[in-house]
Amino acid sequence: MNKWDRLYLYLNDWRFAIAPDETTPEEERHDREIEKEVLDGVMAEMEKLDEDREKTGVLEREDV
């Protein structure tokens, strides 16, 4: 499991750990929007790192 997998699992666990028992549809929509923004940011950073690795010739990801 690499650091991105662990980050995803951490964010997913964290979201469910603090979620209240009852949420309104508006709160759920807002939470989904924030989650999408965070995951889009993580994915963009991963793509950037992959491009940098290809340019430098280092193609394997390093597990932390």
C-alpha positions as CSV (number, residue, x, y, z in Angstrom):
1,M,0.0,0.0,0.0
2,N,1.5,3.3,-1.0
3,K,1.1,6.7,0.6
4,W,-1.8,7.7,-1.7
5,D,-3.8,4.6,-0.7
6,R,-3.2,5.3,3.0
7,L,-4.2,9.0,2.5
8,Y,-7.4,7.9,0.8
9,L,-8.2,5.4,3.6
10,Y,-7.4,8.0,6.3
11,L,-9.6,10.6,4.7
12,N,-12.4,8.1,4.3
13,D,-12.2,6.9,7.9
14,W,-11.9,10.4,9.2
15,R,-15.1,11.5,7.3
16,F,-17.2,8.7,8.8
17,A,-15.7,9.0,12.3
18,I,-16.9,12.6,12.7
19,A,-20.2,12.4,10.7
20,P,-23.2,13.1,12.9
21,D,-25.9,10.5,13.1
22,E,-28.4,12.7,11.3
23,T,-27.5,15.0,8.5
24,T,-29.6,17.1,6.3
25,P,-29.5,16.7,2.5
26,E,-27.8,20.1,2.2
27,E,-25.0,19.0,4.7
28,E,-24.5,15.8,2.7
29,R,-24.3,17.7,-0.6
30,H,-21.8,20.1,1.0
31,D,-19.7,17.3,2.4
32,R,-19.7,15.6,-1.0
33,E,-18.5,18.8,-2.7
34,I,-15.7,19.2,-0.2
35,E,-14.7,15.5,-0.6
36,K,-14.6,15.9,-4.4
37,E,-12.4,19.0,-4.2
38,V,-10.0,17.3,-1.8
39,L,-9.8,14.1,-3.9
40,D,-9.5,16.1,-7.2
41,G,-6.6,18.0,-5.6
42,V,-4.9,14.8,-4.5
43,M,-5.4,13.2,-8.0
44,A,-4.0,16.3,-9.7
45,E,-1.0,16.2,-7.4
46,M,-0.5,12.5,-8.1
47,E,-0.7,13.1,-11.9
48,K,1.9,16.0,-11.6
49,L,4.2,13.7,-9.6
50,D,3.8,10.9,-12.2
51,E,4.7,13.4,-15.0
52,D,7.7,14.5,-13.1
53,R,8.8,10.9,-12.6
54,E,8.4,10.2,-16.3
55,K,10.6,13.3,-17.1
56,T,13.3,12.2,-14.7
57,G,13.2,8.6,-15.7
58,V,12.1,7.4,-12.3
59,L,8.9,5.4,-13.1
60,E,8.3,3.5,-9.9
61,R,6.5,5.1,-7.0
62,E,8.3,4.9,-3.7
63,D,6.3,3.5,-0.8
64,V,6.7,5.4,2.4
